[in-house]
Every structure is written in structure tokens, then in C-alpha cells.
Amino acid sequence: MDIADFDAALAAIDRKTRKPAVADQHPTTAGGSASSRDGLITVAVSAEGVLTQISLAEDTFQRSSPDRLGHSIVATIRSTAPARRVGAGTTASTESTQNSHNFEAKSVDGGVRVTLDPYGIVSAVYIAKNVFRTSTPLRLSAAIIQTARQANRRSRNTRPAVTPISSAPERSAAPQVAPLPQTMSRNTSQGSTAPPPWDPYQRRSKRYDRNEVVGPSDWDEDLGYSSDPPPSWLQ
């Protein structure tokens, strides 16, 4: 291998090692997409569940109605994976949601009205009845996207934070048990103390009885101070 081939091999290795670094500097957030059950609606949302694209079939106006189409669009958006994740994360943010409100926008001609919840997800789509007579599915899709973006710009700065769901619940600390109060005896008045325990080695004075006769351990009433053993009854 000559020097030119060796330099080319080093350059190829260097390009391979730099590709992961470039990918890390520009991370991509994956969104989601879904289609309605009847196949008339296809939507795409961002990772936050915000509507980014919608397409309607050519025969949508013949197979649906304005009210049913609006409800079907909302259900299809809510069925995407990002929208479900955001909806599940809002359960831990109920307090902040109560202080927030929905955002609504209307198209230029007034035929489309889109409502977003506090987290930027489409919650209602209103389509006027005359739209089916004066417009086309392609123009209606564009009007819905533009109206949703307008409402999204209004709600972007006031959205509450979504609390992520932890995989394991936090363990609560063990409850602290208060010490039991000391009970007092019925015969013991408040402020009195119990007598000290008896000490057998404590020196103490003894008052002897003058009538008590004290003698050695071998004293006998009949023999007196005799060291001889007592006589047997056989003698």
C-alpha cells in the first residue's frame, strides 16, 4: 500500500467516525401519523401532538357530513401516539390545567374553526355546512392546517408543562409514630417520685433489741455451751 492509498483509508475512517457526532448535534424528534377508520382522513402530528399535516380523500364530501367530519378529524388526531403520550402526562398536571384555557382560531372566510386544548392538541373542529358546497377537500385541508397553526401560535407561550410518567411509583416514607405518653399510678401524686431500689450492700444502722439473747451458732437450750456431741437415746 502506497502513501496515497493509506491517506485515503484514513480519510474514510475519519468520515465514518464523524457521522455519529453530526447526528448527535442535530437530533430529530419523531412525530406520529394516523388514519381514520373509513380511510377519508390522514393526519400527521409533531412529537408534542401538534397537528402538522392533514389530507382528505377526494370523495370525502360525498361520504361524510360537516359535523361527522369534524368529529372524525379530532378522533384521528387524538389516536396518534404523541397525542396519547401528552394526554397521559397531563394527569399529573391537573392543578396547572385548571388555571389554563383553550385557544380557538377561525379561518378567513369563517368556514373553519379549530379549538386547541391547553397543551396544543386539537380538541374540536367546526366545519360550516356551506363549505361542502363551495369548497373542495384539498382547500378544506389547507384551511384546517392554517387555522390550527394560528391557534397554535396563540397557545405556544401559555402552555402548562407536561409531567412525564415515571416507570415506577415513588415509595412513601414510613409514618412516624408518636411516643406513648407516660401513665401515672393512681397512688402516685403528680410531682412525687418513687423510692430508690433496695441495695443489699448499703451500710445502715440497726437498733438491737435488749431482750434478745445473742450467742454462738452451737448454742443449745439443754446442753448450753458444750462442745461434746449430744448423747444418744440408747445410752
Wavefront OBJ file of the C-alpha trace (Angstrom):
o trace
v 0.000 0.000 0.000
v 1.461 3.323 -1.045
v 1.098 6.619 0.816
v -1.863 7.814 -1.288
v -3.901 4.699 -0.537
v -3.037 4.946 3.144
v -4.207 8.576 3.299
v -7.458 7.662 1.535
v -8.122 4.899 4.069
v -7.534 7.293 6.977
v -9.899 9.836 5.421
v -12.621 7.199 5.063
v -12.232 6.163 8.698
v -12.387 9.803 9.778
v -15.633 10.354 7.863
v -17.228 7.308 9.487
v -16.311 8.482 12.976
v -17.658 11.982 12.375
v -21.121 10.915 11.210
v -22.435 9.921 14.672
v -21.177 13.197 16.122
v -23.025 15.215 13.495
v -26.184 13.210 14.111
v -25.945 13.908 17.837
v -25.650 17.647 17.210
v -28.913 17.650 15.197
v -31.302 15.297 16.990
v -34.617 14.623 15.306
v -37.853 14.340 17.198
v -40.181 11.711 15.812
v -43.839 12.581 15.443
v -46.714 10.336 14.538
v -49.446 9.780 11.988
v -52.804 8.051 11.859
v -55.733 7.429 9.531
v -59.448 7.311 10.214
v -61.351 4.040 10.147
v -63.199 4.954 6.959
v -59.956 5.965 5.236
v -61.115 9.508 4.465
v -58.667 11.300 6.818
v -54.916 11.050 7.279
v -53.153 13.277 9.820
v -49.589 13.848 10.986
v -48.570 15.396 14.316
v -45.327 16.517 15.916
v -43.699 14.911 18.943
v -45.808 17.230 21.122
v -49.048 16.132 19.449
v -49.481 19.366 17.444
v -51.197 18.950 14.067
v -48.737 19.438 11.187
v -50.483 17.869 8.187
v -53.926 16.658 7.148
v -55.212 15.174 3.912
v -58.778 14.352 2.898
v -59.887 11.841 0.308
v -61.440 13.136 -2.908
v -64.835 11.632 -2.094
v -64.936 12.984 1.473
v -67.835 15.338 0.800
v -69.917 12.529 -0.703
v -69.272 10.039 2.115
v -69.393 12.322 5.150
v -71.086 15.389 6.634
v -69.577 18.576 8.149
v -70.333 17.568 11.744
v -69.216 13.966 11.348
v -66.071 15.010 9.507
v -65.094 17.435 12.282
v -65.508 14.768 14.977
v -63.605 12.227 12.886
v -60.672 14.628 12.419
v -60.382 15.171 16.185
v -60.603 11.431 16.910
v -57.899 10.671 14.338
v -55.543 13.298 15.800
v -56.131 12.018 19.311
v -55.359 8.457 18.238
v -51.736 9.263 17.329
v -49.014 8.081 19.698
v -47.648 11.577 20.586
v -51.135 12.851 21.404
v -51.765 9.839 23.649
v -48.466 10.399 25.481
v -49.256 14.054 26.104
v -52.753 13.177 27.251
v -51.408 10.591 29.689
v -48.844 13.043 31.067
v -51.488 15.651 31.857
v -52.930 13.521 34.666
v -50.122 14.689 36.967
v -50.625 18.358 35.967
v -54.289 18.791 36.872
v -53.656 21.862 39.016
v -51.893 23.772 36.226
v -54.546 22.696 33.706
v -57.320 24.227 35.794
v -55.632 27.632 35.521
v -55.290 27.333 31.712
v -57.856 27.701 28.955
v -58.438 26.548 25.399
v -57.419 28.500 22.302
v -59.588 28.989 19.247
v -58.946 30.328 15.757
v -61.187 30.914 12.748
v -60.387 30.811 9.054
v -60.546 33.940 6.894
v -63.888 33.051 5.313
v -65.302 31.771 8.639
v -65.966 28.290 7.292
v -63.495 26.523 9.620
v -62.958 26.939 13.354
v -60.304 24.966 15.271
v -60.027 24.717 19.063
v -56.874 23.589 20.900
v -56.653 22.345 24.464
v -54.131 23.924 26.896
v -51.431 21.535 25.589
v -51.815 22.483 21.912
v -53.697 19.373 20.779
v -56.765 19.794 18.583
v -59.888 19.296 20.683
v -62.614 20.495 18.286
v -63.013 21.188 14.555
v -66.067 23.052 13.304
v -66.874 22.994 9.575
v -69.664 25.158 8.198
v -72.313 23.443 6.104
v -71.753 25.683 3.064
v -68.110 24.528 2.850
v -69.201 21.254 1.272
v -70.949 23.233 -1.496
v -68.375 25.951 -2.147
v -65.029 24.266 -1.439
v -63.047 21.103 -2.186
v -61.365 18.543 0.114
v -57.942 19.923 -0.819
v -58.878 23.505 0.011
v -60.580 22.399 3.217
v -57.420 20.559 4.328
v -55.342 23.691 3.748
v -57.843 25.831 5.674
v -57.774 23.447 8.658
v -53.958 23.467 8.759
v -53.732 27.263 8.576
v -56.367 27.727 11.270
v -54.698 25.175 13.553
v -51.336 26.917 13.142
v -52.924 30.246 14.008
v -54.361 28.825 17.228
v -51.059 27.104 17.954
v -49.163 30.403 17.794
v -51.522 31.889 20.352
v -51.165 28.993 22.798
v -47.419 28.419 22.484
v -46.365 30.830 25.243
v -49.029 29.821 27.756
v -48.940 26.020 27.678
v -48.543 24.280 31.024
v -45.694 21.839 31.445
v -46.460 18.173 30.912
v -45.286 15.932 33.737
v -43.556 12.786 32.400
v -44.827 9.458 33.630
v -42.358 7.580 35.785
v -41.943 3.851 35.277
v -42.072 3.016 38.970
v -44.205 4.767 41.617
v -42.415 6.567 44.364
v -42.423 4.846 47.723
v -43.892 6.880 50.512
v -41.872 7.297 53.659
v -42.837 5.271 56.708
v -45.188 7.185 59.007
v -43.634 8.461 62.183
v -45.251 7.058 65.314
v -45.500 9.446 68.232
v -44.196 8.132 71.577
v -46.826 6.928 74.030
v -47.471 9.260 76.976
v -46.260 8.091 80.362
v -49.120 6.949 82.585
v -49.121 7.698 86.305
v -50.196 5.377 89.035
v -53.343 6.117 90.990
v -51.446 6.132 94.316
v -48.682 8.340 92.965
v -49.474 12.027 93.024
v -48.099 14.440 90.479
v -44.656 15.619 91.433
v -43.824 12.690 93.775
v -41.009 10.288 92.961
v -40.761 6.531 93.535
v -38.456 5.251 96.311
v -34.971 4.155 95.263
v -34.342 0.418 94.793
v -33.102 -1.593 97.766
v -29.333 -2.043 97.919
v -28.232 -5.108 99.955
v -24.640 -3.773 100.303
v -25.599 -0.396 101.654
v -24.463 0.118 105.276
v -27.207 1.093 107.612
v -27.610 1.300 111.364
v -29.574 -1.340 113.304
v -31.223 -0.843 116.616
v -30.858 -4.068 118.613
v -33.466 -5.400 120.986
v -32.171 -5.565 124.562
v -34.343 -8.610 125.352
v -32.859 -10.618 122.522
v -30.206 -13.192 123.578
v -27.295 -13.436 121.192
v -24.997 -16.489 121.331
v -22.807 -18.647 119.119
v -24.268 -20.830 116.451
v -23.783 -24.027 118.573
v -25.943 -22.829 121.476
v -28.385 -25.398 122.743
v -31.111 -24.865 125.286
v -30.372 -28.194 127.131
v -26.582 -28.584 126.766
v -25.509 -24.980 126.955
v -22.036 -24.244 125.562
v -20.965 -27.871 125.336
v -18.715 -28.965 122.511
v -19.472 -32.670 123.113
v -21.915 -34.353 120.815
v -25.391 -34.906 122.252
v -25.993 -38.291 123.953
v -27.824 -40.973 122.093
v -31.228 -42.185 123.280
v -29.831 -45.762 123.511
v -27.488 -44.829 126.335
l 1 2 3 4 5 6 7 8 9 10 11 12 13 14 15 16 17 18 19 20 21 22 23 24 25 26 27 28 29 30 31 32 33 34 35 36 37 38 39 40 41 42 43 44 45 46 47 48 49 50 51 52 53 54 55 56 57 58 59 60 61 62 63 64 65 66 67 68 69 70 71 72 73 74 75 76 77 78 79 80 81 82 83 84 85 86 87 88 89 90 91 92 93 94 95 96 97 98 99 100 101 102 103 104 105 106 107 108 109 110 111 112 113 114 115 116 117 118 119 120 121 122 123 124 125 126 127 128 129 130 131 132 133 134 135 136 137 138 139 140 141 142 143 144 145 146 147 148 149 150 151 152 153 154 155 156 157 158 159 160 161 162 163 164 165 166 167 168 169 170 171 172 173 174 175 176 177 178 179 180 181 182 183 184 185 186 187 188 189 190 191 192 193 194 195 196 197 198 199 200 201 202 203 204 205 206 207 208 209 210 211 212 213 214 215 216 217 218 219 220 221 222 223 224 225 226 227 228 229 230 231 232 233 234 235
